[in-house]
Amino acid sequence: MDRLIIQGQKALCGNVDISGCKNAAVAILPASLLANDVVVLENIPDIADIKNQVRIMREMDVDVEYLDRHTLKVDSRHMKNDCANSESVRKMRASYYFLGVLLGRFKKARVAFPGGCDFGVRPIDLHIKGFEALGATVTTKAVIEMQADELRGTNIFLDFASVGATINIMLAAVMAEGTTVIENAAKEPHVVDTASFLNSMGADVKGAGTDTIRIRGVKKLHGSTYAIIPDQIETGTYMISAAVTGGDVTVHNVIPRHMDSISAKLREIGVRVIEDDDSIRVIGKGCRLRPCKVKTLPYPGFPTDMQPQIMVLLATIPGTSMINESVWDSRFKYVDQLRKLGANIDVESHLAIIEGVEKLVGTDVEATDLRAGAAMVLAGLAASGVTTVSNVNYIDRGYENMVEKLQGIGARIRRDSGREDPQLSVITGNAV
Ligand code: EPU
């Protein structure tokens, strides 16, 4: 399997264009099936999770065509309501959106159990409670089966502001009878983007981005052309690449407001962050960085999907930092890999205590999930010597062209199919 070979300690400088938001695209692509019409989606990221969803949709007889690398035309007029036998559904978490979509459109669904990154238990009980509240009967045995004579709007209070449950309930409720109110709704930018997309198809969704979302059911939806927002987490990852290498990087095609919690934390650490209309310049060069405390929270708090990346930065800043992971039960598994590079991190349940070290030292590490994979790359960029990162398939799930984008800002990184000795190729000058 492919791995990345990185020769670190090079300050990254230059410009990076940010791709479309993975977690918006993986909701909006299935949501397009609610229309029984033709939908064109722009700024779709070219990542493995999207290719997987396209595969699932084609298995359901949806006509999906790439108009270019980032634009998809979806014609769902002849689709079927079953993806229960799809291996592709089991490969990713976001395939749970087919539940809400099929229920909303056909009042009936059969879907295999979704998979995804391993952060401990990843239940979908809040999604199912929401579908039941709308009137569906749900059985979960080998596959998830749902059926409703009629879907009726109701009030749904979420015990936790779950991104997936909020979006899934919106999908099931847009064509229900009457009004659905979701309280304690998730407020992430991708929730808002999905609501905006649904409205572009004729839905009546109000309040997305606040705690309370009101969905007035409409009879049917129509086709639309819609562009996905930029990816908050990809943006944050490149912002940290500048900070951790003492570089100077400008990320383009971003929405600075979505980055507020990350920009604020980087400033607290001592990094210079300069915002413009749709770009952010991050300067680590010449800055004296300080340790800090981070707590992951639902939006607008600091995102859990940036937790491994900021861990790498804090691991390289002398002094004691702390990270409290409050969203997922088990999202510190990757810390063992960072320890191999010399990081000094103790983990107690949801809390990581980081004693920053002067430098990390390159070695062989694994990507244990998508964001942990990005963190390993950042660690390799900061470390002395050569770092190899295996299990690159995790990174491919959510980062478009990561190697090329990093090379564009001066990183010595390349992808290798696993046959060469990286030490040897560094010595001979072919490595990166
Ligand atoms: N939860 C429940 N029951 C549910 C749903 C969630 O208890 O029915 C709990 C989870 O166990 C977790 C918390 O609620 O402790 C948050 O889960 P949420 O439902 O918000 O997460 P998700 O929708 O499954 C999305 C992103 C994740 C991101 C989380 C939190 C997608 C496809 N995935 O997952 O993104 O970590 O929200 O922001 O949107 C990633 O991109 O790397 C990634 C993992």
Boltz pocket constraint, residues with backbone or C-beta under 6 A from the ligand:
constraints:
  - pocket:
      binder: B
      contacts: [[A, 22], [A, 23], [A, 26], [A, 93], [A, 94], [A, 117], [A, 121], [A, 122], [A, 123], [A, 124], [A, 125], [A, 126], [A, 127], [A, 128], [A, 160], [A, 161], [A, 162], [A, 163], [A, 164], [A, 165], [A, 186], [A, 304], [A, 305], [A, 326], [A, 327], [A, 328], [A, 329], [A, 370], [A, 371], [A, 398]]
      max_distance: 6.0
